[in-house]
């Protein structure tokens, strides 16, 4: 009986200890994060190599949800389905101006720097008579998605060259993957090129660059990380940990390219050999070492979208800043 009582006591202690561990694990706060493909290497590192981040899984958890673009993530944030997500200037601006989204921009994934990185561009056939932007008048131009940020910047370039983007060209949505095929088949006279599809098209030859987004501004911002204002204001230390790990992930991605190629391949299922041709080279987008957002460039882009009528009113980037979380 004494032995049984002692054994029962030990079992009870073990059970209580297990319950304590379970309760402690349940007490770990969770951030619901939206992500997409491509160009989110910081998140890919955190998803695939969590052991590289001491706080992840111990001080906080992440519930990951994949989306097909930034606009659906705006809707998810507005409906309180996620707390943080990847965004582009246009989608964030539209979410704020039309949907009342309140959020903070806390880290930057990728952008462009003139002369230093890849820039989204429009290509024409090598033997095309189109030699300038003005020559596109009356012709068919491809874009990834109508109303996208890329479309907005393209429209600004057309206007700078005397063309009305609504009247002087025929616009066709091709998506990035279908751009090359549309150009070679003659369905478009100018096709939008993004990586890795640009690299593939260039390797085959027969195309030439007509203009790129860096013709509009030298430091375009494509994707940054945002968190909802209400969530951040309620959990500033939690969000600070998340931002810290994003910055750590950016450093890891830049410092260990070989491992980053593996990580990105695991997430995107793109072969390492293909990724090796451009990822984290001068053929890829620009990434800042500290992942700090370029608020000046974001404001410039928001102003451009408002001029085009893609935003109903001026959007001030100051509403998206909380500098104590990105020091």
N, C-alpha and C positions, 0 to 999 in steps of 0.2 A: 504493500500500500504506500509506504514512504517513497519507494522507487517510482511508483506510478504517479504519485503526487508531484514528486520532483520533476519527472518527465513532462507532466502536464504543465507545470510551471514554466519549464524551458520552452515548450511548444507555444504557450501563450505569449512568452516574451518574444519568440521569433515571429509570431503572427503580428504582434503589436509593432515590432520593428518593421515588418514588411508593410503593414498598413501605414506606418509613419513615412516610409519611403514612397509609397504610392501617393499618399496625400501631398508629400513634398513635390513629387513630380507633377501632380495635378495643379499645384499652386504656381508652376512655372508659367509666366505670361506668354501669350502667343500673339504674333503679328500675322495677319492674313495678307499675303503679298501676291500681286498679279505680275506675270512675266510673259515674255513672248520671244520670238526668234526673228531676226538675228541681233547681234551686237550688244548682248547683255552679259558679257563675260564675268562681271562681278557676281551676278546672281548664279551663273553656272558653277562658279567655284564654290559658292556657299551651298549649293544644292548637292554637288557631287563630291566635294572634299570638306565636309563639315568639321572634320577633326582639326583642320587648320585654324579654326576659330574657337578659342577656349570658352567664350561665353555662350556660343550657340549650342542649344540642347541642355544647357545647365542654368544659365541666367534667363534665357528666353528661348522660345521656339518660333519657327516659321511654318505656316501652312501655305504651301505654294499652289497657285492656280494659274494654268496657262491660258492665254488669250491669243486671238489672231490679229490683234492690233491695239493701238492706244485708245481709240474711240470707245470700244466695248469696255475698256477698263474705267473710263470716265463714268459710264453708266453704272458699273459695279460699285464704284466708290460712292456715287450719289445714292445708291440703294443700300448702302452700308453692308455690302457683301464682301468687300476687301478694305484693308486699312491703308495700304501703300501700293504703288504701281509705277510702271514705266510710262512716261508720257512724252509727247512732243509739244512744242510751243503752240501749234494750232489747236490740237485737241484739248489741251489744258485751258487755253484762252476761250474756246467755245464752251467748255464745261463751266467756266467761271461766269462768262457773260450771259449765257443762255440758260444754264442749269443751276446756277447759284453754288457751284462747287467751291469750297474753301479748302485750300491745301497749301503745303509748304514744299518748295523745291529744295531738296537736301543733298543731292549728289548728281553728277553728270556722267552718263555712260559714254556717248560718242558725239563727235562733232566733225567739223572740217576746218582745216587751216590751209590757206592758199600756199601752194608751193611745198607743203610739208606732208600732205596726206591725200588720200583718195577723195574725189569730189563727185557726187552724182552728176552724170552728164547725159547729153542727148547725142546720139550717133546717127550718121547717115551712111548710105552706101558709098564706097570709095569713089565710084564713078558718078555719083549724084551731082546734078547741076546746082544743088543747094550749097552755097559757099558762105552764107552769112545768115544770121537770124532773120533779117528782113526778107530773105529769099523763101522763108516758110509761108509767106502769104498765099492763101488758097490751097495749101497742102495739108496732109494728114499727119498729125503729131500724136505719138503714143505717150501715155502717162500711167503710172501704177494704179492710182484710183482717183477719180474725179473728186475734187474737194480736199485732197490730202495736202499736207504741208509742202510736199515736193511740188504738187501742182501749183500751189500758191506762189512759190518762188519762181517757178517757170513762167507763170503769168506775169510776174513783175519784170522779168527779163524781156519778155515779148513787148511789154508796154514801153520799156526803155528803148527798144529798137523800133518804135513806131507802129507796132501791131496791136490790134484789139484781140485779146485772147478769147473773147466770146464770139467774135464775128469773122476774124481774118484767117482762122485755121479751123480744121475739122479735128476734133479731139476724140481719141479712141483709148479706152481703158484696156491695157494689155497685161497689167501686173508686171512685176519685175521678172519672174521666170519666163514669161512669154514674149518679152520685148525683142530678143534677138530673132526669134522665129518670125515675128510679125514684120520686122525690118527686111529680112532676107526674102520673105515671100512677097514683099511689095505692098503689104496691107497698110503700112505706115511709111512715111517719108523720113521721119525722124523718130528714133526710139530711145526711151529712157533706160539708162544703164546703171545698175547697182551691183555691188559685189555679193556673191562670187560670179554672177552671171556676166559681168563686164569682162572679167578675166578670161572666162571661157570663150566669149565672142572675139576678144582681141587675139586669142591664140589661133583662131581659125582664119583671121585676116579678112580683108574685103570691106572693112568699115573704117570710118574716121570720126573723130570727135568734132562736134559743131560748137557746143557751148556747155558750160558746167555751172553749178550753183555758186561756185566761188567767183564767177563773173559778177554776181550780184553783191555778195559781201564776203570778206575774207575769212570769217570765223563763224560759219553756220553751226547752229546747235541742232542735233537730230533727236537725241533721246536723253532724258534725265529722270531722276527718281523723285517721286513726290509721296507725301503721306497726308492723309486728311487732317485738317486743322483741329477738329474736335478730338480726334484720337491722339494727336501729338500733344496738344495742350493738356490732356488728361494723363498722358504717360510720357513726359519728356525724357526721363532717364532711360526708359525702354527704347524709345526712338533713337536716343543718342547712342545706345549700344549698337543698334542696327546700322546707323550711319558709320560708326567706327568700323564695323565689320565690312561694310561696303568698301570703305577706303583701303582696308587691309587687303581685300580681294582684288582691288585694282592694282595694288603693288605686287601681289603674287602673280597676277595675270601678265604684267609687264616684265617682271623679273625672271619668271620661269616659263618661257615661251613654249618649250617642248611639252611641259605638263599642260599648259593652256590648250595646246592643240588637241591633246587627248580629251581634256574636259569638254571642249566645244564639240568634238566629234561624238562624244557620248550623248550629249544633249541633242544635237542637231542631226545626228546620224550621217553627217557629211564625212567623206573619207579624209583622213589626216593629210594625205598627199594633196588633195584639192585645197584644203585650208592652208597648207604650208606655202601655197603660191601667193597668198596675200595677207593672211591674218597677222596683225601686229607688225606689218612692214609699211613702207611708204605707199603701198597700194591699198592700204586699209584706211578706215576712218581714224581721226585723231582721238587720243585719250590723254587727259591730263593726269599727271602723277598723283595728285591729291584728290582727284575726282570732284573738284570744287566747281559748282555751277557758274557759267558765264552769264550773269544776269544782264549785262549790257547788251550782249548779242541776242538774248531772249527778248528783251524789250524791243530791239530793232526789228526782229521778226514779227512780233505781235503788232507793231505799228504798220508793217507792210501788209499784213493780213487785213487789218482794219481799212487800209486804203483801198484794197481790192474788194471790200464788202464781204469778206469771209468772216469777219467779226462784226457784230452789230454796233459796237461802241469801243472806245479806247479801253484797253486793259493795261493797268499799271502793274508792272512786275513786282513792285514793292509789297503788294499784298501777299506774295508768295514767299517772302523772305522771313527766316527766323535764324539769324546769324549765330546765335549761341549754340545751335546744334551742328554747325558745319565748320567750327573753328579747328 
